[in-house]
Amino acid sequence: MSYTLTLVAARAATTLDQGTIIAARDAARAGPPDMLSPAEAVDLPCASPPDPAALAGILGDRPIDVFCLPAEGRRKRLLTADMDSTIIDREVVDELAAEAGVGEKVAAITARSMAGEIDFATSLRGRVAMLRGLDRAALDRVAARLQLTEGARELIATMRAHGAITALVSGGFTFFTERIRAAIGFSHDFANRLEDDGTTLTGGVVEPVLDRCAKERILRELAAQNAIPLSATMAIGDGANDLGMLRAAGLGIAFHAKPLVATAARLAIRYGSLRAALFAQGYRLEDLSY
């Protein structure tokens, strides 16, 4: 089996220079470099995965993400992506809590949940309960200030343009996933549904809660329904509730993740944008859609 080592620079902070590329090539005993994006991303073909310590010695603390994948089957046919702090830049439940005047209390629980310190479903029910009485208009206000993470639009547009199925799979809420799905063209969205009485939130969430197990189940079901082997699937997320799908997917990437998740996932984007997930699959700059 042959492999491809991919280096991706966080372009806002650094560039890939020839010296770094050649040093990485030599450490990996790799073939000729193939630039995917000038000064940003490069592929290095190699016979076996390189020694991580040797690469770390070359890259030091420079903001360069590293991926090593089998050369065959790099481009994936199904993507499941988390929403909060992955496709968008914040945690929606924390934003709703701020509207309800309980922002700090809820944010502290969210942080512990995403770090894997407490059960996700139990913590979500507790956080939503604190939103009781919040006017539904607050959902529109929160939706209006959500921002896409850098590279999110390119990731979804490019994979869709090349025939992949893309699913937004969130422990958040359908009010927001439906809007993000429409905004950037996901094929599907899955999330929890907030209960309301027509004007205000009741503090409940429709059961069953979409949790870590449900995220993995959705990945597996979408793959089976579309006759896609798990080896041809990709998942990306940042929280402990993403670990099931990250481990089940052929390519699981932790994105600016909590320490538990970054350690447990096989691959991680620690520095760059979601564009790095495209370069990891071998897409070139000219392949990208926007």
C-alpha positions as CSV (number, residue, x, y, z in Angstrom):
1,M,0.0,0.0,0.0
2,S,1.3,3.5,-0.8
3,Y,0.5,6.6,1.1
4,T,0.3,10.4,0.6
5,L,1.6,12.8,3.2
6,T,-0.1,16.2,2.9
7,L,1.1,19.4,4.6
8,V,-1.3,22.3,4.8
9,A,-0.2,25.7,6.1
10,A,-2.6,28.0,8.0
11,R,-2.4,30.7,5.3
12,A,-3.2,33.5,7.6
13,A,-0.2,32.7,9.7
14,T,2.5,31.1,7.6
15,T,3.4,29.6,4.2
16,L,4.9,26.4,3.0
17,D,8.4,27.3,1.8
18,Q,10.6,25.0,-0.3
19,G,13.0,24.4,2.5
20,T,10.2,23.0,4.7
21,I,8.8,20.9,1.8
22,I,12.2,19.4,1.0
23,A,13.0,18.6,4.6
24,A,9.6,16.9,5.1
25,R,10.1,15.0,1.8
26,D,13.5,13.7,3.0
27,A,12.2,12.8,6.5
28,A,9.3,10.8,4.9
29,R,11.6,9.3,2.2
30,A,8.9,10.6,-0.2
31,G,8.8,11.2,-3.9
32,P,8.6,14.5,-5.7
33,P,6.4,17.1,-4.1
34,D,3.0,17.9,-5.8
35,M,1.8,21.4,-5.0
36,L,-2.0,21.4,-4.4
37,S,-2.1,25.1,-3.7
38,P,0.9,27.5,-4.0
39,A,2.6,28.0,-0.6
40,E,-0.4,26.5,1.1
41,A,-0.7,22.7,0.5
42,V,1.5,20.0,-0.9
43,D,1.3,16.2,-1.4
44,L,4.3,14.0,-0.8
45,P,3.9,10.4,-2.0
46,C,5.5,7.8,0.3
47,A,5.8,4.1,0.6
48,S,4.9,4.1,4.3
49,P,3.7,6.5,7.0
50,P,6.5,8.8,8.1
51,D,7.8,9.0,11.7
52,P,5.6,11.6,13.4
53,A,8.5,12.7,15.7
54,A,10.7,13.3,12.7
55,L,8.1,15.5,11.1
56,A,7.4,17.3,14.3
57,G,11.1,18.1,14.6
58,I,11.0,19.7,11.1
59,L,7.8,21.7,11.5
60,G,8.3,22.7,15.1
61,D,5.5,25.0,16.3
62,R,4.7,26.3,12.9
63,P,1.0,26.3,12.1
64,I,1.0,23.5,9.6
65,D,-1.5,20.6,9.6
66,V,-0.3,17.2,8.7
67,F,-2.3,14.3,7.1
68,C,-1.1,10.9,6.0
69,L,-3.6,8.7,4.2
70,P,-3.6,5.7,1.9
71,A,-3.1,7.0,-1.7
72,E,-6.1,5.0,-2.9
73,G,-9.6,6.3,-2.1
74,R,-8.7,9.7,-0.7
75,R,-11.7,11.5,-2.1
76,K,-14.7,10.7,0.0
77,R,-18.3,10.2,-1.2
78,L,-20.2,11.0,2.0
79,L,-19.5,13.8,4.5
80,T,-21.1,14.2,7.9
81,A,-20.2,17.5,9.6
82,D,-21.0,18.9,13.0
83,M,-22.4,22.4,13.0
84,D,-21.6,24.3,16.2
85,S,-17.9,25.4,16.4
86,T,-17.2,23.5,13.2
87,I,-19.4,24.7,10.3
88,I,-20.3,27.8,12.2
89,D,-18.1,29.8,14.6
90,R,-20.0,29.4,17.9
91,E,-22.3,27.3,20.1
92,V,-25.9,28.1,19.3
93,V,-27.2,27.0,22.7
94,D,-24.9,29.5,24.4
95,E,-26.2,32.3,22.2
96,L,-29.8,31.4,23.1
97,A,-28.8,31.3,26.7
98,A,-27.3,34.8,26.5
99,E,-30.7,35.9,25.1
100,A,-32.4,34.3,28.1
101,G,-30.0,35.9,30.6
102,V,-28.3,32.6,31.6
103,G,-25.4,32.8,29.2
104,E,-22.5,32.2,31.6
105,K,-24.2,29.3,33.4
106,V,-25.1,27.5,30.2
107,A,-21.7,28.2,28.5
108,A,-19.9,26.5,31.4
109,I,-22.1,23.4,31.0
110,T,-21.5,23.4,27.2
111,A,-17.8,23.5,27.7
112,R,-17.8,20.5,30.0
113,S,-20.1,18.6,27.7
114,M,-18.0,19.2,24.6
115,A,-14.9,18.2,26.6
116,G,-16.5,14.8,27.4
117,E,-16.8,15.5,31.1
118,I,-20.5,15.1,31.4
119,D,-23.2,13.2,29.4
120,F,-24.3,15.2,26.3
121,A,-28.0,14.3,26.3
122,T,-28.5,15.0,30.0
123,S,-26.6,18.2,29.8
124,L,-28.6,19.3,26.7
125,R,-31.9,18.7,28.5
126,G,-30.7,20.8,31.4
127,R,-29.5,23.6,29.3
128,V,-32.7,23.8,27.2
129,A,-34.7,23.8,30.4
130,M,-33.0,27.1,31.3
131,L,-34.4,28.6,28.0
132,R,-38.0,28.2,29.2
133,G,-40.0,31.3,28.4
134,L,-37.6,32.6,25.8
135,D,-39.5,34.4,23.0
136,R,-39.2,32.6,19.6
137,A,-38.0,35.9,18.1
138,A,-34.7,35.3,19.9
139,L,-34.1,32.4,17.5
140,D,-34.2,34.8,14.6
141,R,-31.8,37.2,16.3
142,V,-29.3,34.4,17.0
143,A,-29.6,33.1,13.5
144,A,-28.9,36.5,12.1
145,R,-25.5,36.7,13.8
146,L,-24.2,33.3,13.1
147,Q,-21.0,33.3,10.9
148,L,-19.7,30.4,8.8
149,T,-16.3,29.1,9.7
150,E,-13.6,29.8,7.2
151,G,-13.6,27.2,4.5
152,A,-17.0,25.8,5.3
153,R,-18.6,27.0,2.0
154,E,-15.7,25.7,-0.1
155,L,-15.8,22.3,1.7
156,I,-19.5,21.7,1.0
157,A,-19.6,23.3,-2.5
158,T,-16.5,21.4,-3.6
159,M,-17.6,18.0,-2.3
160,R,-21.1,18.4,-3.8
161,A,-19.6,19.5,-7.1
162,H,-17.7,16.3,-7.2
163,G,-20.7,14.1,-6.4
164,A,-20.4,13.6,-2.7
165,I,-23.4,13.6,-0.3
166,T,-23.1,16.1,2.5
167,A,-25.0,16.0,5.8
168,L,-25.1,18.5,8.6
169,V,-25.4,16.4,11.8
170,S,-25.8,18.5,14.9
171,G,-26.5,18.1,18.6
172,G,-28.0,21.6,18.2
173,F,-31.3,22.6,16.8
174,T,-33.2,22.2,13.5
175,F,-34.2,25.9,13.5
176,F,-30.6,26.6,12.7
177,T,-29.4,23.5,10.8
178,E,-32.2,24.1,8.3
179,R,-30.9,27.6,7.6
180,I,-27.3,26.6,7.4
181,R,-28.2,23.7,5.1
182,A,-30.0,26.1,2.7
183,A,-27.2,28.7,2.9
184,I,-24.4,26.5,1.8
185,G,-26.0,23.6,0.1
186,F,-25.8,20.5,2.4
187,S,-27.7,17.6,1.0
188,H,-29.3,16.8,4.4
189,D,-29.5,18.1,8.0
190,F,-30.3,16.4,11.3
191,A,-30.6,18.0,14.7
192,N,-32.7,18.3,17.8
193,R,-36.1,20.1,17.8
194,L,-36.9,22.7,20.4
195,E,-40.4,22.5,21.9
196,D,-42.5,25.7,21.9
197,D,-46.1,26.8,22.5
198,G,-46.2,29.0,19.4
199,T,-44.7,32.1,20.9
200,T,-42.1,31.0,23.5
201,L,-39.9,28.0,24.2
202,T,-41.2,25.6,26.8
203,G,-37.8,24.4,28.0
204,G,-38.2,21.0,26.4
205,V,-36.5,19.2,23.5
206,V,-38.3,16.6,21.4
207,E,-37.0,13.1,22.3
208,P,-34.9,11.2,21.5
209,V,-32.0,13.6,21.8
210,L,-29.6,13.5,18.9
211,D,-26.4,12.6,20.7
212,R,-23.1,10.9,20.0
213,C,-24.6,7.5,19.2
214,A,-27.2,9.1,16.9
215,K,-24.5,10.9,15.0
216,E,-22.6,7.7,14.3
217,R,-25.9,5.9,13.4
218,I,-26.8,8.6,10.9
219,L,-23.4,8.3,9.2
220,R,-23.8,4.5,9.0
221,E,-27.4,4.7,7.7
222,L,-26.6,7.3,5.0
223,A,-23.7,5.2,3.9
224,A,-25.8,2.1,3.7
225,Q,-28.7,3.8,2.0
226,N,-26.4,5.1,-0.7
227,A,-24.3,2.0,-1.1
228,I,-21.2,3.8,0.1
229,P,-18.6,1.8,2.0
230,L,-17.5,3.4,5.3
231,S,-14.0,3.6,3.9
232,A,-15.4,6.2,1.5
233,T,-17.0,8.4,4.2
234,M,-15.7,11.4,6.1
235,A,-16.7,13.0,9.3
236,I,-15.6,16.3,10.9
237,G,-16.3,17.8,14.3
238,D,-14.9,19.3,17.4
239,G,-16.7,17.9,20.4
240,A,-16.9,14.7,22.4
241,N,-20.3,13.9,21.0
242,D,-18.6,13.7,17.5
243,L,-16.2,11.0,18.5
244,G,-18.5,8.1,17.4
245,M,-18.8,9.3,13.8
246,L,-15.2,10.4,13.7
247,R,-14.0,6.9,14.5
248,A,-16.6,5.2,12.3
249,A,-15.8,7.2,9.1
250,G,-13.0,6.3,6.7
251,L,-11.6,9.7,7.3
252,G,-12.4,11.3,10.6
253,I,-11.0,14.8,11.3
254,A,-11.1,16.7,14.6
255,F,-11.5,20.4,13.9
256,H,-9.9,22.8,16.4
257,A,-11.1,20.3,18.8
258,K,-11.3,19.9,22.6
259,P,-8.1,18.0,23.9
260,L,-9.9,14.7,24.4
261,V,-11.2,14.7,20.8
262,A,-8.0,15.9,19.2
263,T,-6.1,13.1,21.0
264,A,-8.7,10.4,20.2
265,A,-9.3,11.3,16.5
266,R,-6.9,9.8,13.9
267,L,-6.4,13.1,12.1
268,A,-6.9,16.7,13.2
269,I,-7.0,20.3,11.8
270,R,-5.3,22.2,14.6
271,Y,-4.3,25.3,12.8
272,G,-5.9,25.9,9.4
273,S,-9.4,26.3,8.0
274,L,-11.9,23.7,6.7
275,R,-10.1,24.0,3.3
276,A,-7.5,21.6,4.8
277,A,-10.1,18.9,4.7
278,L,-10.2,19.3,0.9
279,F,-6.5,19.2,0.5
280,A,-6.3,16.1,2.7
281,Q,-8.5,14.4,0.1
282,G,-6.2,15.5,-2.8
283,Y,-8.3,18.4,-4.1
284,R,-6.2,21.1,-5.9
285,L,-6.8,24.8,-5.6
286,E,-8.4,24.9,-9.1
287,D,-10.8,22.1,-8.1
288,L,-12.4,24.2,-5.3
289,S,-15.9,25.6,-5.6
290,Y,-17.2,28.6,-3.7
